[in-house]
Amino acid sequence: MLRSVAVVMTDRVAPFELGVFAEVFGTDRTDDGFPGYRFHVCTSDGGPVRTSSGFLVTPHTDLAPVEDADLVAVPGHSDGAVVPPAVLAALRRAHARGAYVLSVCSGAFVLGEAGLLDDRECTTHWRYVDELQRRHPRARVRCNSLYVADGRLLTGAGTAAGIDACLHLVREEHGSATATRLARRMVVPPHRDGGQSQYIEAPIAKAPEAPTLEPVLEWLMGHLDRPITVDELAVRAGMTPRTFARRFRAETGTTPHDWLTNQRVLLARRLLEETGLSVESVAARSGFGDAAALRHHFARRLATTPHAYRTTFRDRATIP
């Protein structure tokens, strides 16, 4: 169970990424029923560091909390910042004992310097993926991912993708219901589909008569239990199927089928956590039709079964 978090700052730390960790794990929301964490911001010597914006940040302490933290988090920093050897050694020890290690944006370079990316899947901001691969040729860099989880090693892409990575970890540790409530509290999407390409590629010009697909997406969220085709969605959006598919990818970064499947999996997870419905009923309500299809998608996307998922997260819900 995730109970303690240590954030390791280096010189010229990125304040937004630092703030993401503080917002998700360092804000006390226990009065509202959210999990609480022992939260420490650390530097190699316990002294202040300068942010990439020029102001100083004073930590709670030195690296002592890293030694027994359940999660060690590394924000991004400006290129060329020197990483103290003590930080690299602490990260290696944390990883070796089985702690979660999570970086955001250029924080992946710190993990790489510590040797933690060798033969691992990882990501970083799209501007830095080539450089990360060049410096760490054994890393398996996924350039289009918002975040990557390779076992207990997690890497987030640029800036706001750190929120996605943190919510993923909350979802894995505390269940999708808690992650969704936290996302709503933070006024962010509980799960973003697609990858970084949706922010890199030039978007398709929007016609005045169809400025956004948001109404179609909202309709989809309310009808996940029924069979839905791209042709039907295209008609609802007032487009040809081909134009609809292109615009859908431009706005979401993924295909209609993948987006719909991801939303159905999220709905099935909530139903398994929060209700006593049978697996067959969960499959029907989430639009998979039958338990076999639900098991197939759980195996592909979550590497588990609906029954095992329910057992894990319903049990965790009883842990104080």
N, C-alpha and C positions, 0 to 999 in steps of 0.2 A: 504494500500500500504506500502511496506517495504521501509523505508527511513532512519532509524537510527539503528545502531548496536553497542552493548556494549559487549565486550569480558571480562570475569571475570577470572583473573589469580589467582591461589593459589600457595602455596609453591611447589617447584620442578615441575613446569609446563612443559609439553612436548613441546619442541620447534617446532616440525613438525606440530602438531595439531594447535598450535598458528599461525604458518605460513599459514596454510590452510585458516583460517578465514581472515587473513590479505590479502591473495592473492585474495580471492573471493570477499570480501566486503570492504577491506581497500585500494585497488588499484584504483586510479582514471582513469577510461576509458571513461569518459563522452564525450571526444572529438571524440571518435569512435562510439558514439551512444548508449553506455551501460548506465544503470541506475547508479546513484551516491548515496552514502550513507554517512551520518554522522557516523564516525567510531571512537570509543574510546576503548582503552585497559585500564582496570581498576584493581585495587587491593583494599583490604578492607580499607587501610589507605593511598593509593596514593604512597606508597613507593615501591622500587624494590623488586623482588622476584628472588630466584635462580631457574634455570631450572634443569630438570633431567640430563642435560649434564654438569652442574656445573657452567655455566656462569650466570651473572645477567641480568635481563631484567627490564628496567625502564618503568612504565606505563605512559599513558597520564594523569591519574587522579585517584581519589578515586571512590567510588561506585555511585556518584551522577548521571552519565548518565544512570545507570541501571533503574532509576525510571521512565523514559519516553521512553526508547528504544523500538523499534518495535521488535527487536530480541536481546535476551540475550544468548550469546554463552559461553560454558564452555569447554575448552580444557582438555585433559587428564593430569594426574599428577602421580608421583611415589606413590606406595602403602605406606600407613602410613603417608602421608602428612596431616597436620592438616588444616581443613577448618574453618576459622573464623566464629563465629555465625552471624556476620553482613552479610556475603556472603549468608548464608542459608536463612536469613530473607529477603534479597533483592530478591533472586530467588523466594521465595514464593509469595512476593508481585507482581513480574513481571508476574508470572503465573496466579495469581488471577485476574489481570486486563486484561488478554487476550493477552499478548505479546507472541511471539514465544519464546520457550526456547529450545536450541539445545546443546546437549553434544556430544563429540567424545571420543571413547575409554573409558578409566577409568574415564572420566568426568561424566559418568553415576552414579558413586558412590556418587558424590556430589549432583546430583539430587535426588538420593535415600535418602541421609542423610537429605535433605530438605523436604522429605516426598512427593515428586512429582511423584514417580513411583508407589505408591499404586494403585492397580486395573488398572494399565496402561500397555499397551504393550511397550516393550523396548528391546534394545540390547546393547551389548558391545563387546569388543574383545573376540574371542572364548576361549582364555586362562582364562578369568575372568567371564564367564557366570555363572558357578556354584557358585562362591563366591558371585556374585551379587544376585543370587537367595537366597542363604543362608542368607545374611545380610538383604535382603528385601523380605521376603516370600510372601508378597501380590503383588509384581510386577509380571507381566506376561512376563518373559524373553524369547525372541525368539533367540535361539542360532545360527541359520543359516542365519540370515538376515544381509545384508550389512548396512542397516539403517532401522529404523522403524519410521513412522509418526503416532502418536496417537493424533488426533486433532492438537493442536498447540504445542504439546510436541514432539520433535524429538530427537532420539538417533542414533548415528552412531557407527559402529563397529571399528575395529582397524585402526589407522593411515590413510591410503589413502581412506578408506571408508568415512572419513569426507568430502572428495571432493564430493563423491556421494550424501551425505546428503545435502551439501550446494547447489549443482546443482539442486537437487530435490526442494529445497525451492525457488531457482531462477525460476525454471520452473513453480511452483505453483503461484508465485507472478507476474511474468513477461512474462510467456508463453514459450513454448518449443523452439521457434525460437531464443529467447534471450539466453536461457540456452545452446542450441547447439552452437551458435556463441561463447559464453564464453568458452565452453569446447574446441572448436577448437583453440581459442586464448591461452588456457592453455596447449594445446597439450595433452588432456586426452579424454577418451571416454565420449560422452554426456550421456550415460546410460549403466551401466553394468548389465547384467542379472545374475541370479543365486545368490547364497549366499556364506557364508564363507566356506562352505564345499569344494569349489573348491580350497581353499588354505590349507585345513587341510588334506584331503584324499590323499593317495599316488597316483600319476597319473599313468595311464596306460603307459607302455613302448611304445615308438613311434618307429614304424618300419621305416627303411631308406626310403622305397618307399612312405611313407605317413607321413612326419614329422609334419605336422600341418594341421588343417582344415581351416586355414585362406583363401586360395583360394575359398573354398566352401562358407564361410561366405560372402566374397566379392561378389561372384556371387549371393547369396541370396539377398543381399542388393539391387542389381540392377534388381531383378525380383520379388519384393514383390507383384506385381499386379496379378500374375498368380498362379493357383493351383500348389502346390508342395507337394510331398510325401516323406516320409523317404526313401522308396525304391529308388526313383529317386536320392536323395542326396547321398545315399550309393554308387550307381553306379558311380556318378560323383567323389566321393572320392576314388573309387576303393576298397571298403570294402563290407562285408556282412552287411545287415541291423542291425543285432545284434551288430557287432563290431562297426559300425558307431555310433549307439545310445550310447554305452558305452564310446567311445572316445569323442563324443559330450559333454556328461555330464562332463567328466574329464576336458575338455578344457574350457567349459563355465559355469559349475556349474548348468545347467538346461537341460531340454529336448528340442529336436528340435522344438516341437510344441509350448512350452512356449516361447522359444527364438523368434520364428517367429511371434507369436502373439504380443509379446512386441514390436518388431520392426514395425509391422503393425500399432499398436496403436500410436506409436511415429510419424510415417509418416502421419497418419490421423490427428493427432493434428496439425502438421505443415500445412497441406493443409487447415484445418479449420481456422487457424490463418491468413494464408498468401494469400489465394485465395478466390474467390467468387463462387467456385464450389458448386453445390448442394450436399446435404448429400448423395444422391444416387451415384453421381459421385465420391465423396471422398471415399465411401465404395468400389467402383469398382477399383479405382486407388491404394488403399492401400491393396487390396487383400481379402477384406471381402465379396465381392460378391454383397451384397445388404444392404440397410439401416438397416434392422432388425438385421442382424448379427453385424453391426457396433454398433448399440445401445446396444446390448447385452454385447459386450466386454467393451464398455465405462462404462456401469453400474457396471460391475464386477470389473474393474480395476481402474476406476476413480470416481465411485459413482456419475456420472452425465450423461447427455445426450449430443450427438454431438451438438445439437442446443444451449443448455445452455453453453457448453464449448466455442463455437464460440462467442456467445454474450459476455461472460465474458472477453475473451482475446482480441478480436478485439476492445472492448471498452477500455480496459486497454492500448492498444497500442497508444491510443490518449492522454493518460494522460502524461503531461510533467514530 
